[in-house]
Amino acid sequence: MAVKMRLKRLGAKKAPFYRIVVADSRVSRNGKSIDEIGYYDPTKEPVELKVNAEAANKWLANGAQPSDTVKALLKKAGVIAE
């Protein structure tokens, strides 16, 4: 089973809100997730980003592959090094 860290889109039309989740790669974007490790709100000024670093590091150590966007957000949050 390939486990990925990716964004789950929530919010209204033209007002996105994302949760950073750990999910099986075969599940749809907004399908069932294994764990929720944070959220990202690009509509606020400044952008709101909260990540549970302990949970993110645990999943990375267990082999979860972050998507490109999640990898950039984790770098921005200081969870992983540049």
HTML snippet that shows the backbone in 3Dmol.js (N, CA, C, O; Angstrom):
<script src="https://3Dmol.org/build/3Dmol-min.js"></script>
<div id="view" style="width:600px;height:400px;position:relative"></div>
<script>
const pdb = `
ATOM      1  N   MET A   1       0.850  -1.184   0.000  1.00  0.00           N
ATOM      2  CA  MET A   1       0.000   0.000   0.000  1.00  0.00           C
ATOM      3  C   MET A   1       0.892   1.242   0.000  1.00  0.00           C
ATOM      4  O   MET A   1       1.707   1.418   0.905  1.00  0.00           O
ATOM      5  N   ALA A   2       0.744   2.090  -0.995  1.00  0.00           N
ATOM      6  CA  ALA A   2       1.510   3.335  -1.076  1.00  0.00           C
ATOM      7  C   ALA A   2       0.748   4.432  -0.328  1.00  0.00           C
ATOM      8  O   ALA A   2      -0.409   4.726  -0.629  1.00  0.00           O
ATOM      9  N   VAL A   3       1.420   5.018   0.641  1.00  0.00           N
ATOM     10  CA  VAL A   3       0.802   6.062   1.460  1.00  0.00           C
ATOM     11  C   VAL A   3       1.352   7.409   1.033  1.00  0.00           C
ATOM     12  O   VAL A   3       2.563   7.577   0.889  1.00  0.00           O
ATOM     13  N   LYS A   4       0.450   8.380   0.829  1.00  0.00           N
ATOM     14  CA  LYS A   4       0.837   9.717   0.386  1.00  0.00           C
ATOM     15  C   LYS A   4       0.329  10.768   1.360  1.00  0.00           C
ATOM     16  O   LYS A   4      -0.708  10.603   2.002  1.00  0.00           O
ATOM     17  N   MET A   5       1.087  11.849   1.451  1.00  0.00           N
ATOM     18  CA  MET A   5       0.649  13.031   2.187  1.00  0.00           C
ATOM     19  C   MET A   5       0.190  14.011   1.115  1.00  0.00           C
ATOM     20  O   MET A   5       0.968  14.371   0.232  1.00  0.00           O
ATOM     21  N   ARG A   6      -1.068  14.445   1.185  1.00  0.00           N
ATOM     22  CA  ARG A   6      -1.596  15.330   0.154  1.00  0.00           C
ATOM     23  C   ARG A   6      -2.674  16.235   0.729  1.00  0.00           C
ATOM     24  O   ARG A   6      -3.021  16.138   1.906  1.00  0.00           O
ATOM     25  N   LEU A   7      -3.199  17.116  -0.115  1.00  0.00           N
ATOM     26  CA  LEU A   7      -4.225  18.071   0.307  1.00  0.00           C
ATOM     27  C   LEU A   7      -5.614  17.523   0.015  1.00  0.00           C
ATOM     28  O   LEU A   7      -5.849  16.898  -1.019  1.00  0.00           O
ATOM     29  N   LYS A   8      -6.528  17.771   0.947  1.00  0.00           N
ATOM     30  CA  LYS A   8      -7.947  17.444   0.776  1.00  0.00           C
ATOM     31  C   LYS A   8      -8.671  18.781   0.714  1.00  0.00           C
ATOM     32  O   LYS A   8      -8.582  19.574   1.652  1.00  0.00           O
ATOM     33  N   ARG A   9      -9.388  19.043  -0.376  1.00  0.00           N
ATOM     34  CA  ARG A   9     -10.025  20.347  -0.564  1.00  0.00           C
ATOM     35  C   ARG A   9     -11.380  20.405   0.121  1.00  0.00           C
ATOM     36  O   ARG A   9     -12.221  19.519  -0.032  1.00  0.00           O
ATOM     37  N   LEU A  10     -11.561  21.467   0.875  1.00  0.00           N
ATOM     38  CA  LEU A  10     -12.834  21.771   1.520  1.00  0.00           C
ATOM     39  C   LEU A  10     -13.174  23.225   1.199  1.00  0.00           C
ATOM     40  O   LEU A  10     -12.453  23.881   0.448  1.00  0.00           O
ATOM     41  N   GLY A  11     -14.251  23.718   1.755  1.00  0.00           N
ATOM     42  CA  GLY A  11     -14.611  25.113   1.538  1.00  0.00           C
ATOM     43  C   GLY A  11     -15.581  25.283   0.393  1.00  0.00           C
ATOM     44  O   GLY A  11     -15.876  24.348  -0.351  1.00  0.00           O
ATOM     45  N   ALA A  12     -16.067  26.495   0.273  1.00  0.00           N
ATOM     46  CA  ALA A  12     -17.066  26.814  -0.743  1.00  0.00           C
ATOM     47  C   ALA A  12     -16.416  27.061  -2.098  1.00  0.00           C
ATOM     48  O   ALA A  12     -15.192  27.113  -2.226  1.00  0.00           O
ATOM     49  N   LYS A  13     -17.265  27.212  -3.097  1.00  0.00           N
ATOM     50  CA  LYS A  13     -16.809  27.530  -4.439  1.00  0.00           C
ATOM     51  C   LYS A  13     -16.043  28.859  -4.405  1.00  0.00           C
ATOM     52  O   LYS A  13     -16.517  29.833  -3.822  1.00  0.00           O
ATOM     53  N   LYS A  14     -14.880  28.897  -5.020  1.00  0.00           N
ATOM     54  CA  LYS A  14     -14.005  30.080  -5.077  1.00  0.00           C
ATOM     55  C   LYS A  14     -13.455  30.485  -3.708  1.00  0.00           C
ATOM     56  O   LYS A  14     -12.893  31.572  -3.576  1.00  0.00           O
ATOM     57  N   ALA A  15     -13.602  29.642  -2.694  1.00  0.00           N
ATOM     58  CA  ALA A  15     -13.045  29.917  -1.363  1.00  0.00           C
ATOM     59  C   ALA A  15     -12.451  28.628  -0.799  1.00  0.00           C
ATOM     60  O   ALA A  15     -13.010  28.036   0.124  1.00  0.00           O
ATOM     61  N   PRO A  16     -11.315  28.195  -1.356  1.00  0.00           N
ATOM     62  CA  PRO A  16     -10.763  26.901  -0.949  1.00  0.00           C
ATOM     63  C   PRO A  16     -10.166  26.913   0.451  1.00  0.00           C
ATOM     64  O   PRO A  16      -9.667  27.933   0.927  1.00  0.00           O
ATOM     65  N   PHE A  17     -10.229  25.768   1.088  1.00  0.00           N
ATOM     66  CA  PHE A  17      -9.615  25.507   2.387  1.00  0.00           C
ATOM     67  C   PHE A  17      -9.116  24.078   2.291  1.00  0.00           C
ATOM     68  O   PHE A  17      -9.851  23.198   1.845  1.00  0.00           O
ATOM     69  N   TYR A  18      -7.889  23.833   2.699  1.00  0.00           N
ATOM     70  CA  TYR A  18      -7.304  22.511   2.521  1.00  0.00           C
ATOM     71  C   TYR A  18      -6.896  21.900   3.857  1.00  0.00           C
ATOM     72  O   TYR A  18      -6.441  22.601   4.761  1.00  0.00           O
ATOM     73  N   ARG A  19      -7.065  20.591   3.969  1.00  0.00           N
ATOM     74  CA  ARG A  19      -6.518  19.829   5.080  1.00  0.00           C
ATOM     75  C   ARG A  19      -5.345  19.028   4.549  1.00  0.00           C
ATOM     76  O   ARG A  19      -5.409  18.478   3.450  1.00  0.00           O
ATOM     77  N   ILE A  20      -4.279  18.960   5.321  1.00  0.00           N
ATOM     78  CA  ILE A  20      -3.133  18.135   4.943  1.00  0.00           C
ATOM     79  C   ILE A  20      -3.382  16.764   5.567  1.00  0.00           C
ATOM     80  O   ILE A  20      -3.441  16.629   6.789  1.00  0.00           O
ATOM     81  N   VAL A  21      -3.526  15.753   4.718  1.00  0.00           N
ATOM     82  CA  VAL A  21      -3.895  14.417   5.184  1.00  0.00           C
ATOM     83  C   VAL A  21      -2.905  13.366   4.698  1.00  0.00           C
ATOM     84  O   VAL A  21      -2.155  13.579   3.746  1.00  0.00           O
ATOM     85  N   VAL A  22      -2.927  12.240   5.376  1.00  0.00           N
ATOM     86  CA  VAL A  22      -2.189  11.050   4.962  1.00  0.00           C
ATOM     87  C   VAL A  22      -3.237  10.061   4.474  1.00  0.00           C
ATOM     88  O   VAL A  22      -4.171   9.726   5.203  1.00  0.00           O
ATOM     89  N   ALA A  23      -3.078   9.592   3.229  1.00  0.00           N
ATOM     90  CA  ALA A  23      -4.082   8.710   2.642  1.00  0.00           C
ATOM     91  C   ALA A  23      -3.422   7.686   1.731  1.00  0.00           C
ATOM     92  O   ALA A  23      -2.301   7.877   1.258  1.00  0.00           O
ATOM     93  N   ASP A  24      -4.131   6.613   1.500  1.00  0.00           N
ATOM     94  CA  ASP A  24      -3.714   5.611   0.527  1.00  0.00           C
ATOM     95  C   ASP A  24      -3.746   6.276  -0.852  1.00  0.00           C
ATOM     96  O   ASP A  24      -4.680   7.017  -1.159  1.00  0.00           O
ATOM     97  N   SER A  25      -2.743   6.019  -1.675  1.00  0.00           N
ATOM     98  CA  SER A  25      -2.652   6.684  -2.977  1.00  0.00           C
ATOM     99  C   SER A  25      -3.780   6.307  -3.925  1.00  0.00           C
ATOM    100  O   SER A  25      -4.041   7.028  -4.888  1.00  0.00           O
ATOM    101  N   ARG A  26      -4.455   5.186  -3.668  1.00  0.00           N
ATOM    102  CA  ARG A  26      -5.528   4.737  -4.557  1.00  0.00           C
ATOM    103  C   ARG A  26      -6.867   5.413  -4.267  1.00  0.00           C
ATOM    104  O   ARG A  26      -7.793   5.321  -5.073  1.00  0.00           O
ATOM    105  N   VAL A  27      -6.977   6.088  -3.127  1.00  0.00           N
ATOM    106  CA  VAL A  27      -8.227   6.734  -2.716  1.00  0.00           C
ATOM    107  C   VAL A  27      -8.347   8.090  -3.407  1.00  0.00           C
ATOM    108  O   VAL A  27      -7.339   8.750  -3.657  1.00  0.00           O
ATOM    109  N   SER A  28      -9.586   8.510  -3.719  1.00  0.00           N
ATOM    110  CA  SER A  28      -9.814   9.791  -4.386  1.00  0.00           C
ATOM    111  C   SER A  28      -9.377  10.962  -3.512  1.00  0.00           C
ATOM    112  O   SER A  28      -9.142  10.807  -2.313  1.00  0.00           O
ATOM    113  N   ARG A  29      -9.275  12.132  -4.130  1.00  0.00           N
ATOM    114  CA  ARG A  29      -8.749  13.326  -3.449  1.00  0.00           C
ATOM    115  C   ARG A  29      -9.463  13.624  -2.139  1.00  0.00           C
ATOM    116  O   ARG A  29      -8.815  13.880  -1.123  1.00  0.00           O
ATOM    117  N   ASN A  30     -10.782  13.594  -2.154  1.00  0.00           N
ATOM    118  CA  ASN A  30     -11.543  13.907  -0.952  1.00  0.00           C
ATOM    119  C   ASN A  30     -12.094  12.656  -0.278  1.00  0.00           C
ATOM    120  O   ASN A  30     -13.041  12.731   0.506  1.00  0.00           O
ATOM    121  N   GLY A  31     -11.504  11.517  -0.583  1.00  0.00           N
ATOM    122  CA  GLY A  31     -11.950  10.252  -0.002  1.00  0.00           C
ATOM    123  C   GLY A  31     -11.455  10.073   1.422  1.00  0.00           C
ATOM    124  O   GLY A  31     -10.980  11.011   2.063  1.00  0.00           O
ATOM    125  N   LYS A  32     -11.579   8.853   1.892  1.00  0.00           N
ATOM    126  CA  LYS A  32     -11.204   8.517   3.262  1.00  0.00           C
ATOM    127  C   LYS A  32      -9.696   8.691   3.470  1.00  0.00           C
ATOM    128  O   LYS A  32      -8.893   8.257   2.644  1.00  0.00           O
ATOM    129  N   SER A  33      -9.324   9.327   4.577  1.00  0.00           N
ATOM    130  CA  SER A  33      -7.913   9.525   4.878  1.00  0.00           C
ATOM    131  C   SER A  33      -7.539   8.737   6.134  1.00  0.00           C
ATOM    132  O   SER A  33      -8.394   8.411   6.958  1.00  0.00           O
ATOM    133  N   ILE A  34      -6.256   8.442   6.261  1.00  0.00           N
ATOM    134  CA  ILE A  34      -5.753   7.686   7.404  1.00  0.00           C
ATOM    135  C   ILE A  34      -5.563   8.610   8.597  1.00  0.00           C
ATOM    136  O   ILE A  34      -5.934   8.268   9.720  1.00  0.00           O
ATOM    137  N   ASP A  35      -4.981   9.792   8.351  1.00  0.00           N
ATOM    138  CA  ASP A  35      -4.663  10.727   9.431  1.00  0.00           C
ATOM    139  C   ASP A  35      -4.705  12.151   8.892  1.00  0.00           C
ATOM    140  O   ASP A  35      -4.407  12.383   7.721  1.00  0.00           O
ATOM    141  N   GLU A  36      -5.071  13.096   9.738  1.00  0.00           N
ATOM    142  CA  GLU A  36      -5.074  14.507   9.381  1.00  0.00           C
ATOM    143  C   GLU A  36      -3.964  15.177  10.190  1.00  0.00           C
ATOM    144  O   GLU A  36      -3.964  15.123  11.419  1.00  0.00           O
ATOM    145  N   ILE A  37      -3.013  15.813   9.485  1.00  0.00           N
ATOM    146  CA  ILE A  37      -1.853  16.354  10.191  1.00  0.00           C
ATOM    147  C   ILE A  37      -1.769  17.878  10.166  1.00  0.00           C
ATOM    148  O   ILE A  37      -0.830  18.449  10.720  1.00  0.00           O
ATOM    149  N   GLY A  38      -2.730  18.544   9.535  1.00  0.00           N
ATOM    150  CA  GLY A  38      -2.699  19.996   9.535  1.00  0.00           C
ATOM    151  C   GLY A  38      -3.696  20.589   8.566  1.00  0.00           C
ATOM    152  O   GLY A  38      -4.510  19.880   7.974  1.00  0.00           O
ATOM    153  N   TYR A  39      -3.620  21.916   8.411  1.00  0.00           N
ATOM    154  CA  TYR A  39      -4.495  22.593   7.461  1.00  0.00           C
ATOM    155  C   TYR A  39      -3.781  23.773   6.830  1.00  0.00           C
ATOM    156  O   TYR A  39      -2.770  24.253   7.343  1.00  0.00           O
ATOM    157  N   TYR A  40      -4.326  24.239   5.698  1.00  0.00           N
ATOM    158  CA  TYR A  40      -3.763  25.333   4.916  1.00  0.00           C
ATOM    159  C   TYR A  40      -4.917  26.162   4.377  1.00  0.00           C
ATOM    160  O   TYR A  40      -5.796  25.642   3.689  1.00  0.00           O
ATOM    161  N   ASP A  41      -4.912  27.461   4.694  1.00  0.00           N
ATOM    162  CA  ASP A  41      -5.966  28.370   4.230  1.00  0.00           C
ATOM    163  C   ASP A  41      -5.339  29.497   3.416  1.00  0.00           C
ATOM    164  O   ASP A  41      -4.855  30.476   3.986  1.00  0.00           O
ATOM    165  N   PRO A  42      -5.343  29.369   2.077  1.00  0.00           N
ATOM    166  CA  PRO A  42      -4.711  30.399   1.240  1.00  0.00           C
ATOM    167  C   PRO A  42      -5.531  31.674   1.080  1.00  0.00           C
ATOM    168  O   PRO A  42      -5.026  32.661   0.547  1.00  0.00           O
ATOM    169  N   THR A  43      -6.789  31.675   1.532  1.00  0.00           N
ATOM    170  CA  THR A  43      -7.642  32.844   1.338  1.00  0.00           C
ATOM    171  C   THR A  43      -7.403  33.925   2.385  1.00  0.00           C
ATOM    172  O   THR A  43      -7.751  35.083   2.155  1.00  0.00           O
ATOM    173  N   LYS A  44      -6.824  33.581   3.515  1.00  0.00           N
ATOM    174  CA  LYS A  44      -6.569  34.564   4.583  1.00  0.00           C
ATOM    175  C   LYS A  44      -5.336  35.387   4.236  1.00  0.00           C
ATOM    176  O   LYS A  44      -4.502  34.970   3.432  1.00  0.00           O
ATOM    177  N   GLU A  45      -5.232  36.552   4.849  1.00  0.00           N
ATOM    178  CA  GLU A  45      -4.055  37.393   4.667  1.00  0.00           C
ATOM    179  C   GLU A  45      -3.483  37.706   6.038  1.00  0.00           C
ATOM    180  O   GLU A  45      -4.135  38.444   6.776  1.00  0.00           O
ATOM    181  N   PRO A  46      -2.324  37.212   6.440  1.00  0.00           N
ATOM    182  CA  PRO A  46      -1.424  36.331   5.700  1.00  0.00           C
ATOM    183  C   PRO A  46      -1.970  34.893   5.638  1.00  0.00           C
ATOM    184  O   PRO A  46      -2.887  34.530   6.375  1.00  0.00           O
ATOM    185  N   VAL A  47      -1.393  34.099   4.754  1.00  0.00           N
ATOM    186  CA  VAL A  47      -1.815  32.706   4.565  1.00  0.00           C
ATOM    187  C   VAL A  47      -1.687  31.952   5.879  1.00  0.00           C
ATOM    188  O   VAL A  47      -0.686  32.074   6.584  1.00  0.00           O
ATOM    189  N   GLU A  48      -2.713  31.173   6.198  1.00  0.00           N
ATOM    190  CA  GLU A  48      -2.734  30.421   7.457  1.00  0.00           C
ATOM    191  C   GLU A  48      -2.309  28.976   7.200  1.00  0.00           C
ATOM    192  O   GLU A  48      -2.904  28.279   6.378  1.00  0.00           O
ATOM    193  N   LEU A  49      -1.268  28.539   7.917  1.00  0.00           N
ATOM    194  CA  LEU A  49      -0.730  27.192   7.760  1.00  0.00           C
ATOM    195  C   LEU A  49      -0.411  26.639   9.136  1.00  0.00           C
ATOM    196  O   LEU A  49       0.341  27.249   9.896  1.00  0.00           O
ATOM    197  N   LYS A  50      -0.983  25.478   9.462  1.00  0.00           N
ATOM    198  CA  LYS A  50      -0.713  24.827  10.740  1.00  0.00           C
ATOM    199  C   LYS A  50      -0.452  23.359  10.466  1.00  0.00           C
ATOM    200  O   LYS A  50      -1.255  22.677   9.830  1.00  0.00           O
ATOM    201  N   VAL A  51       0.690  22.880  10.958  1.00  0.00           N
ATOM    202  CA  VAL A  51       1.083  21.488  10.739  1.00  0.00           C
ATOM    203  C   VAL A  51       1.527  20.885  12.064  1.00  0.00           C
ATOM    204  O   VAL A  51       2.287  21.498  12.813  1.00  0.00           O
ATOM    205  N   ASN A  52       1.047  19.680  12.348  1.00  0.00           N
ATOM    206  CA  ASN A  52       1.511  18.931  13.510  1.00  0.00           C
ATOM    207  C   ASN A  52       2.835  18.290  13.111  1.00  0.00           C
ATOM    208  O   ASN A  52       2.850  17.248  12.455  1.00  0.00           O
ATOM    209  N   ALA A  53       3.952  18.913  13.507  1.00  0.00           N
ATOM    210  CA  ALA A  53       5.280  18.475  13.081  1.00  0.00           C
ATOM    211  C   ALA A  53       5.599  17.064  13.554  1.00  0.00           C
ATOM    212  O   ALA A  53       6.226  16.291  12.830  1.00  0.00           O
ATOM    213  N   GLU A  54       5.174  16.730  14.750  1.00  0.00           N
ATOM    214  CA  GLU A  54       5.446  15.398  15.292  1.00  0.00           C
ATOM    215  C   GLU A  54       4.785  14.311  14.440  1.00  0.00           C
ATOM    216  O   GLU A  54       5.413  13.303  14.116  1.00  0.00           O
ATOM    217  N   ALA A  55       3.527  14.517  14.083  1.00  0.00           N
ATOM    218  CA  ALA A  55       2.804  13.543  13.259  1.00  0.00           C
ATOM    219  C   ALA A  55       3.385  13.488  11.844  1.00  0.00           C
ATOM    220  O   ALA A  55       3.506  12.409  11.264  1.00  0.00           O
ATOM    221  N   ALA A  56       3.744  14.648  11.290  1.00  0.00           N
ATOM    222  CA  ALA A  56       4.313  14.682   9.943  1.00  0.00           C
ATOM    223  C   ALA A  56       5.635  13.920   9.896  1.00  0.00           C
ATOM    224  O   ALA A  56       5.870  13.138   8.975  1.00  0.00           O
ATOM    225  N   ASN A  57       6.488  14.143  10.875  1.00  0.00           N
ATOM    226  CA  ASN A  57       7.771  13.434  10.918  1.00  0.00           C
ATOM    227  C   ASN A  57       7.583  11.935  11.113  1.00  0.00           C
ATOM    228  O   ASN A  57       8.338  11.136  10.557  1.00  0.00           O
ATOM    229  N   LYS A  58       6.575  11.547  11.903  1.00  0.00           N
ATOM    230  CA  LYS A  58       6.297  10.122  12.102  1.00  0.00           C
ATOM    231  C   LYS A  58       5.921   9.466  10.775  1.00  0.00           C
ATOM    232  O   LYS A  58       6.423   8.390  10.449  1.00  0.00           O
ATOM    233  N   TRP A  59       5.034  10.117  10.004  1.00  0.00           N
ATOM    234  CA  TRP A  59       4.607   9.542   8.730  1.00  0.00           C
ATOM    235  C   TRP A  59       5.727   9.544   7.706  1.00  0.00           C
ATOM    236  O   TRP A  59       5.846   8.602   6.922  1.00  0.00           O
ATOM    237  N   LEU A  60       6.553  10.586   7.698  1.00  0.00           N
ATOM    238  CA  LEU A  60       7.694  10.618   6.784  1.00  0.00           C
ATOM    239  C   LEU A  60       8.683   9.505   7.108  1.00  0.00           C
ATOM    240  O   LEU A  60       9.245   8.884   6.206  1.00  0.00           O
ATOM    241  N   ALA A  61       8.895   9.254   8.403  1.00  0.00           N
ATOM    242  CA  ALA A  61       9.791   8.178   8.823  1.00  0.00           C
ATOM    243  C   ALA A  61       9.234   6.811   8.450  1.00  0.00           C
ATOM    244  O   ALA A  61       9.994   5.874   8.203  1.00  0.00           O
ATOM    245  N   ASN A  62       7.914   6.695   8.409  1.00  0.00           N
ATOM    246  CA  ASN A  62       7.280   5.426   8.045  1.00  0.00           C
ATOM    247  C   ASN A  62       7.149   5.240   6.534  1.00  0.00           C
ATOM    248  O   ASN A  62       6.621   4.224   6.084  1.00  0.00           O
ATOM    249  N   GLY A  63       7.621   6.205   5.748  1.00  0.00           N
ATOM    250  CA  GLY A  63       7.651   6.030   4.309  1.00  0.00           C
ATOM    251  C   GLY A  63       6.568   6.725   3.523  1.00  0.00           C
ATOM    252  O   GLY A  63       6.428   6.463   2.328  1.00  0.00           O
ATOM    253  N   ALA A  64       5.795   7.598   4.136  1.00  0.00           N
ATOM    254  CA  ALA A  64       4.765   8.333   3.397  1.00  0.00           C
ATOM    255  C   ALA A  64       5.438   9.325   2.444  1.00  0.00           C
ATOM    256  O   ALA A  64       6.385  10.013   2.826  1.00  0.00           O
ATOM    257  N   GLN A  65       4.950   9.394   1.211  1.00  0.00           N
ATOM    258  CA  GLN A  65       5.515  10.284   0.205  1.00  0.00           C
ATOM    259  C   GLN A  65       4.668  11.546   0.093  1.00  0.00           C
ATOM    260  O   GLN A  65       3.492  11.457  -0.258  1.00  0.00           O
ATOM    261  N   PRO A  66       5.238  12.733   0.386  1.00  0.00           N
ATOM    262  CA  PRO A  66       4.457  13.965   0.248  1.00  0.00           C
ATOM    263  C   PRO A  66       4.327  14.380  -1.214  1.00  0.00           C
ATOM    264  O   PRO A  66       5.244  14.175  -2.009  1.00  0.00           O
ATOM    265  N   SER A  67       3.180  14.965  -1.561  1.00  0.00           N
ATOM    266  CA  SER A  67       3.014  15.525  -2.900  1.00  0.00           C
ATOM    267  C   SER A  67       3.914  16.756  -2.994  1.00  0.00           C
ATOM    268  O   SER A  67       4.437  17.221  -1.981  1.00  0.00           O
ATOM    269  N   ASP A  68       4.096  17.280  -4.193  1.00  0.00           N
ATOM    270  CA  ASP A  68       4.964  18.454  -4.383  1.00  0.00           C
ATOM    271  C   ASP A  68       4.473  19.644  -3.564  1.00  0.00           C
ATOM    272  O   ASP A  68       5.273  20.342  -2.942  1.00  0.00           O
ATOM    273  N   THR A  69       3.174  19.875  -3.561  1.00  0.00           N
ATOM    274  CA  THR A  69       2.605  21.002  -2.819  1.00  0.00           C
ATOM    275  C   THR A  69       2.775  20.813  -1.321  1.00  0.00           C
ATOM    276  O   THR A  69       3.136  21.752  -0.612  1.00  0.00           O
ATOM    277  N   VAL A  70       2.515  19.602  -0.835  1.00  0.00           N
ATOM    278  CA  VAL A  70       2.657  19.338   0.603  1.00  0.00           C
ATOM    279  C   VAL A  70       4.119  19.455   1.015  1.00  0.00           C
ATOM    280  O   VAL A  70       4.414  19.951   2.102  1.00  0.00           O
ATOM    281  N   LYS A  71       5.031  19.010   0.168  1.00  0.00           N
ATOM    282  CA  LYS A  71       6.460  19.124   0.471  1.00  0.00           C
ATOM    283  C   LYS A  71       6.845  20.596   0.632  1.00  0.00           C
ATOM    284  O   LYS A  71       7.580  20.948   1.554  1.00  0.00           O
ATOM    285  N   ALA A  72       6.347  21.457  -0.267  1.00  0.00           N
ATOM    286  CA  ALA A  72       6.625  22.892  -0.185  1.00  0.00           C
ATOM    287  C   ALA A  72       6.029  23.492   1.087  1.00  0.00           C
ATOM    288  O   ALA A  72       6.656  24.335   1.728  1.00  0.00           O
ATOM    289  N   LEU A  73       4.819  23.060   1.455  1.00  0.00           N
ATOM    290  CA  LEU A  73       4.188  23.572   2.673  1.00  0.00           C
ATOM    291  C   LEU A  73       4.934  23.111   3.924  1.00  0.00           C
ATOM    292  O   LEU A  73       5.061  23.873   4.882  1.00  0.00           O
ATOM    293  N   LEU A  74       5.427  21.875   3.923  1.00  0.00           N
ATOM    294  CA  LEU A  74       6.194  21.371   5.068  1.00  0.00           C
ATOM    295  C   LEU A  74       7.507  22.132   5.216  1.00  0.00           C
ATOM    296  O   LEU A  74       7.949  22.394   6.334  1.00  0.00           O
ATOM    297  N   LYS A  75       8.131  22.487   4.099  1.00  0.00           N
ATOM    298  CA  LYS A  75       9.352  23.300   4.150  1.00  0.00           C
ATOM    299  C   LYS A  75       9.035  24.686   4.713  1.00  0.00           C
ATOM    300  O   LYS A  75       9.782  25.222   5.532  1.00  0.00           O
ATOM    301  N   LYS A  76       7.926  25.252   4.264  1.00  0.00           N
ATOM    302  CA  LYS A  76       7.511  26.580   4.722  1.00  0.00           C
ATOM    303  C   LYS A  76       7.210  26.576   6.222  1.00  0.00           C
ATOM    304  O   LYS A  76       7.469  27.559   6.916  1.00  0.00           O
ATOM    305  N   ALA A  77       6.659  25.462   6.716  1.00  0.00           N
ATOM    306  CA  ALA A  77       6.333  25.354   8.127  1.00  0.00           C
ATOM    307  C   ALA A  77       7.548  24.977   8.969  1.00  0.00           C
ATOM    308  O   ALA A  77       7.489  25.014  10.198  1.00  0.00           O
ATOM    309  N   GLY A  78       8.653  24.613   8.309  1.00  0.00           N
ATOM    310  CA  GLY A  78       9.869  24.270   9.046  1.00  0.00           C
ATOM    311  C   GLY A  78       9.917  22.829   9.530  1.00  0.00           C
ATOM    312  O   GLY A  78      10.737  22.491  10.384  1.00  0.00           O
ATOM    313  N   VAL A  79       9.054  21.984   9.001  1.00  0.00           N
ATOM    314  CA  VAL A  79       9.017  20.583   9.417  1.00  0.00           C
ATOM    315  C   VAL A  79      10.157  19.784   8.777  1.00  0.00           C
ATOM    316  O   VAL A  79      10.781  18.946   9.428  1.00  0.00           O
ATOM    317  N   ILE A  80      10.419  20.057   7.488  1.00  0.00           N
ATOM    318  CA  ILE A  80      11.543  19.402   6.813  1.00  0.00           C
ATOM    319  C   ILE A  80      12.527  20.463   6.350  1.00  0.00           C
ATOM    320  O   ILE A  80      12.147  21.607   6.101  1.00  0.00           O
ATOM    321  N   ALA A  81      13.792  20.081   6.237  1.00  0.00           N
ATOM    322  CA  ALA A  81      14.843  21.018   5.834  1.00  0.00           C
ATOM    323  C   ALA A  81      14.782  21.272   4.334  1.00  0.00           C
ATOM    324  O   ALA A  81      14.218  20.474   3.585  1.00  0.00           O
ATOM    325  N   GLU A  82      15.346  22.354   3.911  1.00  0.00           N
ATOM    326  CA  GLU A  82      15.372  22.748   2.493  1.00  0.00           C
ATOM    327  C   GLU A  82      16.042  21.725   1.641  1.00  0.00           C
ATOM    328  O   GLU A  82      16.145  21.905   0.428  1.00  0.00           O
TER     329      GLU A  82
END
`;
const viewer = $3Dmol.createViewer("view");
viewer.addModel(pdb, "pdb");
viewer.setStyle({}, {cartoon: {color: "spectrum"}});
viewer.zoomTo();
viewer.render();
</script>
